[in-house]
Amino acid sequence: MSSGREFTGTAVQMARKLRADEKYLGAIDLDDNRDTWMRITGVYELNNIDVAGARMKIAFALSMETPEGRPASKQLLLKATNLATLRRLYGDDVPSWKGKYIGLFVDTCRVKGLPTACIRIRSATTPPASVRQAKPQTEETQPQLGDAAEPFQA
């Protein structure tokens, strides 16, 4: 007999609770049936970080906010495919990416030869009307590296 309380939620809710302390966005954090529209607020260079039990000497993370200006609670680590997509969409001048909209969606990629859910970036050059009407966030209220420990809310 367990001393805990019975869990009556869904498997997705369970997985999200297990990842609540993760600093970086994972596919389970997104709704896999629709795009999640976000605005880039910065790109950060990270050194000597632990991700999924592996040590990374250097990584780059995208900080974002919702179209309504609410900071994302987790950053997206930029791997090769998403970095290539951002370069194709917005060019090589990384500081100019700030303020640009992107669509995040769940896709399937291969990790160590096995199919795995992953996050991909889609162009948002013409974002939905709700995104176009959203008020941009000011410099003073931009999220900082390490902000927000609650689960990702988009």
FENQUI-V418860 format. One record per residue. N is the residue number from 1. SS is DSSP state (2 for helix, 1 for strand, 0 for the rest). BURIAL is b if it has 24 or more other ideal C-beta (glycine too) atoms within 12 Angstrom, else e. D_CENTER is the distance of its C-alpha to the mean C-alpha in Angstrom with 2 decimals. Layout:
# FENQUI-V418860
N | SS | BURIAL | D_CENTER
N | SS | BURIAL | D_CENTER
This chain:
# FENQUI-V418860
1 | 0 | e | 38.29
2 | 0 | e | 34.97
3 | 0 | e | 34.91
4 | 0 | e | 31.47
5 | 0 | e | 30.98
6 | 0 | e | 30.44
7 | 0 | e | 26.92
8 | 0 | e | 27.21
9 | 0 | e | 23.67
10 | 0 | e | 21.90
11 | 2 | e | 20.54
12 | 2 | e | 16.97
13 | 2 | e | 17.60
14 | 2 | e | 19.06
15 | 2 | e | 16.20
16 | 2 | b | 13.76
17 | 2 | e | 16.49
18 | 2 | e | 16.77
19 | 0 | b | 13.15
20 | 0 | e | 13.42
21 | 0 | e | 14.25
22 | 0 | b | 11.49
23 | 0 | b | 9.84
24 | 1 | b | 6.80
25 | 0 | b | 4.27
26 | 0 | b | 6.90
27 | 2 | b | 8.51
28 | 2 | b | 10.60
29 | 2 | b | 8.21
30 | 0 | b | 8.39
31 | 0 | e | 11.88
32 | 0 | e | 13.14
33 | 0 | e | 15.84
34 | 0 | e | 14.27
35 | 0 | b | 11.82
36 | 1 | b | 9.31
37 | 1 | b | 10.31
38 | 1 | b | 8.69
39 | 1 | b | 10.67
40 | 1 | b | 10.08
41 | 1 | b | 11.80
42 | 1 | b | 12.15
43 | 1 | b | 11.83
44 | 1 | b | 13.10
45 | 1 | e | 15.30
46 | 1 | b | 15.27
47 | 1 | e | 18.46
48 | 1 | e | 19.59
49 | 1 | b | 16.62
50 | 1 | e | 16.68
51 | 1 | e | 14.05
52 | 0 | e | 15.31
53 | 0 | e | 18.79
54 | 1 | e | 18.86
55 | 1 | e | 19.53
56 | 1 | e | 17.92
57 | 1 | e | 20.21
58 | 1 | e | 17.81
59 | 1 | b | 14.14
60 | 1 | b | 12.06
61 | 1 | b | 8.76
62 | 1 | b | 7.24
63 | 1 | b | 7.52
64 | 1 | b | 7.35
65 | 1 | b | 9.59
66 | 1 | b | 10.84
67 | 0 | b | 13.91
68 | 0 | e | 16.05
69 | 0 | e | 14.95
70 | 0 | e | 13.36
71 | 1 | b | 10.94
72 | 0 | b | 7.55
73 | 0 | b | 8.61
74 | 0 | b | 5.99
75 | 1 | b | 4.98
76 | 1 | b | 3.69
77 | 1 | b | 7.33
78 | 0 | b | 9.26
79 | 0 | b | 11.86
80 | 2 | e | 14.91
81 | 2 | e | 14.19
82 | 2 | b | 11.10
83 | 2 | b | 13.06
84 | 2 | e | 16.08
85 | 2 | b | 14.61
86 | 2 | b | 13.67
87 | 2 | e | 17.16
88 | 2 | e | 18.80
89 | 2 | e | 17.38
90 | 2 | b | 17.75
91 | 0 | e | 19.99
92 | 0 | e | 20.35
93 | 0 | e | 20.47
94 | 2 | e | 17.07
95 | 2 | e | 18.04
96 | 2 | e | 18.72
97 | 2 | b | 15.11
98 | 0 | b | 14.77
99 | 0 | b | 15.23
100 | 0 | b | 14.37
101 | 1 | b | 12.64
102 | 1 | b | 10.46
103 | 1 | b | 10.13
104 | 1 | b | 7.46
105 | 1 | b | 9.73
106 | 1 | b | 10.83
107 | 1 | e | 13.49
108 | 1 | e | 15.87
109 | 1 | e | 16.32
110 | 1 | e | 18.87
111 | 1 | e | 18.50
112 | 0 | e | 21.99
113 | 0 | e | 23.50
114 | 1 | e | 22.00
115 | 1 | e | 19.86
116 | 1 | e | 16.43
117 | 1 | e | 13.55
118 | 1 | b | 10.61
119 | 1 | b | 7.76
120 | 1 | b | 9.47
121 | 1 | b | 9.54
122 | 1 | b | 12.54
123 | 1 | e | 14.81
124 | 0 | b | 15.05
125 | 0 | e | 18.31
126 | 0 | e | 19.89
127 | 0 | e | 17.40
128 | 0 | e | 18.86
129 | 2 | e | 21.50
130 | 2 | e | 19.54
131 | 2 | b | 17.06
132 | 2 | e | 20.12
133 | 0 | e | 21.85
134 | 0 | e | 19.19
135 | 0 | e | 20.35
136 | 0 | e | 18.40
137 | 0 | b | 17.76
138 | 0 | e | 20.32
139 | 2 | e | 20.13
140 | 2 | e | 21.41
141 | 2 | e | 18.65
142 | 0 | e | 15.65
143 | 0 | b | 13.35
144 | 0 | e | 14.40
145 | 0 | b | 13.15
146 | 0 | e | 13.34
147 | 0 | e | 13.40
148 | 0 | b | 12.83
149 | 0 | e | 13.38
150 | 0 | e | 13.22
151 | 0 | b | 11.05
152 | 0 | b | 7.96
153 | 0 | e | 9.95
154 | 0 | b | 9.46
